[in-house]
Amino acid sequence: MSSQRLIKKTTISSAVSSANVENVFSSDFLVYKVITSDIVTSTSASLSLRFINSAGSIISTGYQYGFLRMRTSGFNDVNETSGTSLSEGFGQNNTATGSGAISYIYNPFLSTSPTFFSMQGSFMSGTEMRTYRYQGVQTAFTVNTGFQFFVDSGTVDEGNIEVFGVREI
């Protein structure tokens, strides 16, 4: 038996500012793996997410996150904040570079726990490579069934988002 099951693959093939990945979280799994790949944006952009609750509403409050952004120029950022989304949760992208990340979402369907998020990835932004280690949480105890992938400026012109349910073997 495999420890991962593909639940949904979303392909972005035309310019959009956001893509909703809905009906992927359920009581079947506690942990989900999200792989973003071949993301192409119209401009240099931050790739972020918000959760979608069981009523189909996009949640835009109650997020806290921190990340380490390591740059090839040697300047490393440590960011810690709260906001209306998990800003840069899927990293950054520099137009036609084609970025990707591996993320994990923990307990999104439990009403008795916050939803946790972690990501690691490497991206081009401007003229330099950036590597991320990211941790975030949606502090409300909300039953989530999906998430919204969005950019802070411009559009996502193409890319793939795959969601897997992860089991212990």
C-alpha positions in Angstrom: 0.0 0.0 0.0 1.3 3.4 -1.0 1.8 6.1 1.7 0.6 8.8 -0.7 -2.6 9.0 -2.8 -3.1 11.7 -5.5 -6.3 13.5 -4.7 -6.3 16.2 -7.3 -4.1 17.8 -10.0 -5.0 21.3 -11.0 -3.4 22.7 -14.2 -3.3 26.4 -14.8 -3.1 27.1 -18.5 -4.2 30.7 -18.9 -3.6 33.9 -17.0 -5.3 34.0 -13.6 -4.6 35.9 -10.4 -5.8 32.9 -8.3 -6.8 29.3 -8.5 -9.0 27.6 -6.0 -8.1 24.0 -5.2 -11.4 22.7 -3.7 -12.7 19.5 -2.1 -9.3 18.0 -1.4 -9.3 17.8 2.4 -11.4 15.2 4.2 -11.5 12.9 7.2 -9.5 10.4 5.1 -6.1 12.0 5.9 -4.5 14.2 8.6 -1.5 15.2 6.4 -1.5 16.4 2.8 1.5 17.0 0.5 1.1 19.8 -2.1 3.6 20.0 -5.0 3.6 23.1 -7.1 5.6 22.9 -10.3 6.3 24.8 -13.5 4.7 28.0 -12.1 5.1 30.8 -14.6 4.0 34.3 -13.6 3.6 37.5 -15.7 5.8 39.5 -13.3 8.0 38.9 -10.3 5.4 37.7 -7.7 4.9 36.2 -4.2 3.0 32.9 -4.3 0.6 32.7 -1.4 -2.4 30.8 -0.1 -5.6 31.0 1.9 -7.7 28.2 3.2 -11.3 27.5 2.0 -13.6 26.3 4.7 -16.4 23.7 4.5 -18.9 26.5 3.6 -16.8 27.3 0.6 -15.6 30.7 2.0 -12.1 31.8 1.5 -10.6 32.6 5.0 -8.7 35.9 5.1 -8.0 36.3 8.8 -6.0 34.5 11.5 -2.8 33.5 9.8 0.7 33.5 11.4 3.9 32.5 9.7 7.7 32.8 9.8 10.3 31.9 7.2 13.9 31.9 6.4 14.7 33.2 2.9 18.3 32.4 2.0 19.7 34.4 -1.0 22.6 33.7 -3.3 23.8 37.2 -2.6 24.5 36.1 1.0 21.8 38.2 2.6 19.3 36.0 4.6 15.9 37.2 5.7 14.0 35.9 8.7 10.4 37.0 8.5 7.8 36.6 11.2 4.3 38.1 11.0 0.6 37.6 11.0 -1.8 38.4 8.2 -4.7 37.7 5.9 -3.0 34.8 4.2 0.1 32.6 4.3 2.0 35.2 2.2 4.8 33.7 0.2 3.7 30.2 1.5 4.5 28.8 -2.0 7.6 31.1 -2.3 8.3 33.6 -5.1 8.6 33.5 -8.9 10.4 35.6 -11.4 8.3 35.6 -14.6 9.1 32.8 -17.0 11.5 30.9 -14.6 9.1 28.2 -13.7 9.3 27.7 -9.9 8.1 24.9 -7.7 7.8 23.8 -4.0 6.9 20.9 -1.7 4.5 21.8 1.0 2.7 19.9 3.8 -0.7 20.8 5.3 -1.5 19.3 8.7 -5.0 18.8 10.2 -7.0 20.9 7.8 -10.2 19.0 8.2 -10.2 18.9 12.1 -12.4 21.2 13.9 -10.4 20.6 17.1 -7.0 21.8 15.9 -5.5 24.7 14.0 -4.3 24.0 10.5 -0.5 23.9 10.2 1.6 24.5 7.0 5.2 23.9 6.1 7.1 24.5 2.8 10.6 24.2 1.4 11.7 25.2 -2.0 14.1 27.2 -4.2 13.1 30.0 -6.6 14.4 32.7 -8.8 13.5 36.2 -7.8 15.0 39.1 -9.6 18.4 37.9 -10.6 19.2 35.6 -7.7 18.2 32.2 -6.4 16.3 32.1 -3.1 15.8 29.0 -0.9 13.0 29.0 1.7 12.1 27.2 4.9 8.6 28.2 5.8 6.2 27.5 8.7 2.7 28.8 9.1 -0.6 28.3 10.9 -4.2 29.2 10.5 -5.0 29.9 14.1 -8.8 29.3 14.0 -10.1 25.8 14.6 -11.8 25.5 11.2 -12.9 22.6 9.0 -11.1 23.4 5.7 -11.9 21.6 2.5 -9.4 23.3 0.1 -7.2 26.3 -0.5 -6.7 29.3 -2.8 -3.3 29.7 -4.6 -2.8 33.3 -5.6 -0.2 35.9 -6.6 0.3 39.3 -5.0 0.7 41.0 -8.4 0.3 40.1 -12.0 -1.0 36.7 -13.0 -0.1 33.0 -12.9 0.2 32.1 -16.6 0.8 28.4 -16.2 1.6 25.8 -13.6 0.6 22.6 -11.8 -0.7 22.0 -8.3 -0.9 18.5 -7.1 -2.4 17.5 -3.8 -1.7 14.1 -2.2 -3.1 12.5 1.0 -0.3 11.1 3.1 -0.7 8.0 5.4 1.7 6.4 7.8 2.6 2.9 6.6 
